[in-house]
Amino acid sequence: MLLEFRASNYKTFKDELVFSMQPAPKQKGLDYSVLKQKIGSTTHKALCSAVIYGPNASGKTNIIGAMDTFKSIVLRGNIRNSIERDFPNSAAHSLELIPNNATEERQPITFSITFVKDAVLVEYTLAADVGHFLEKDYIRKIVFEQLKINNKVIFTREESLSFDSLSSIKTYLVNEFSKNKVSAISLASSNLDDEELFLTNGFKTMFSAKLVALITGWLENKFMVIYRADALQVIRKFADPKEKSVYIEKTLNEAAGLFGVNSNMLGYAVDDSKADAKLHSIFRNQNEESGVGVPADVFESYGTVRFINIFPLVVSAILNGGTLVVDEFDASIHAMALMSIINIFHNDEINVHKAQLIFNTHNPIFLNSNLFRRDELKFTERDDKGFSSHYSLSDFGTSGENGVRRNDDYMKSYFISQYGAIKDIDFTPVFESLIDGSKEV
């Protein structure tokens, strides 16, 4: 489960962004939203959901973009761009290492993540010098890298490489490591590549492939970041698929029926080339007694298609304890369907694997004290200099003029700018000038 993600000098976030999924102190009520994992004598807690509000261009999507970029870097093992496209998140092929455009001196982009997997607390930090904003010919360089396991530093990479508590991960070290420790450290220190992560290269090869597999396995299989969700397209793979075949999934169609699809079925069709199976609408053939389904291009509305593409990711998160992060999760999907999905994550009897849901939105319906805790309601806003900031509703506290109490009307307070992260917009002057101009003509 995700505990915290940090980023600095990334796009509109010049100062450090701290996106915390750890419960704020003194928050009472909605205890189903708190996940717990014990490691040794310490119990780590995490929120099972978070929703991000803010006006357009305030930085909401940049939070998710930072997560996506960081994940892509670690799984590739380097800070070079890739030409490969990655489904279902087709935006992930573009490694958007973009520094803040107002930084006068070159400063590195920094990412850090803290999560728990298999009773292991992982904290990994990475900093990369990529030059100024849009400095395309600048030679990228990793300037900092650090791995902590259960709060103990394993290695730190700066101008040189240092190791601290290797004894704390002795069960993860490669066989015969103790006999070759000195030579392995010397070899690793002398073979650092400026563009390659030590974690997924030298450390994996010479120190602990098992520990790296734990980290990359969580990032690849459980940290499901859907950046630019309008590009979302689920493509299924089946073992030894047959040509011109259609695969129907019962769970998917049951969910689609509840969503409102009842005139046909949905399935994944394989064409003559045995390529990846793509989503199709399946209609009954009225000319055949068998009523064999005939696949056609997706016949449903954009909202239905978007739901069908997202729902398998929700199922995967719940069944595998994943952290699902979606840009504009609620776009084109009815609020009742969204409420049901959120309630699934909040249901202790169903969310037994500690799944998490994080998304940004403009829909004020979620500003409800009976649905989300104050520390689950996040905000972004952008100042006059173009810098984004991020905070939670719980940061306001509960006392004083600006305090936020559990029984407050969050939606009303938000729309009167009590929490910030909202912009008063009036297009009237634009149209007045157009009308005045047309009169002059």
Sequence and secondary structure as in RCSB ss.txt:
>XXXX:A:sequence
MLLEFRASNYKTFKDELVFSMQPAPKQKGLDYSVLKQKIGSTTHKALCSAVIYGPNASGKTNIIGAMDTFKSIVL
RGNIRNSIERDFPNSAAHSLELIPNNATEERQPITFSITFVKDAVLVEYTLAADVGHFLEKDYIRKIVFEQLKIN
NKVIFTREESLSFDSLSSIKTYLVNEFSKNKVSAISLASSNLDDEELFLTNGFKTMFSAKLVALITGWLENKFMV
IYRADALQVIRKFADPKEKSVYIEKTLNEAAGLFGVNSNMLGYAVDDSKADAKLHSIFRNQNEESGVGVPADVFE
SYGTVRFINIFPLVVSAILNGGTLVVDEFDASIHAMALMSIINIFHNDEINVHKAQLIFNTHNPIFLNSNLFRRD
ELKFTERDDKGFSSHYSLSDFGTSGENGVRRNDDYMKSYFISQYGAIKDIDFTPVFESLIDGSKEV
>XXXX:A:secstr
 EEEEEEESBTTB S EEEE S  TT  S GGGEEEEEETTEEEEEESEEEEE  TTSSHHHHHHHHHHHHHHHH
HTBSS      SSBGGGGS      TT SS   EEEEEEEEETTEEEEEEEEEE  STT TT   EEEEEEEEET
TEEEEEESSSEEE  GGGGTTTS TTHHHHHHHHHHHHHTT  TTB SIIIIIHHHT HHHHHHHHHHHHHTEEE
E SGGGB  EE  SS  TTEEEE HHHHHHHHHHT  SSEEEEEE TT   EEEEEEEE TTSTT  EEEES  S
 HHHHHHHHHHHHHHHHHHHT EEEETTTTTTS HHHHHHHHHHHT TTT TT  EEEEE S GGG  TTTS GG
GEEEEEE TTS EEEEEGGGG SSSTT   TTS HHHHHHTTSS        HHHHHHHHHHHHH 
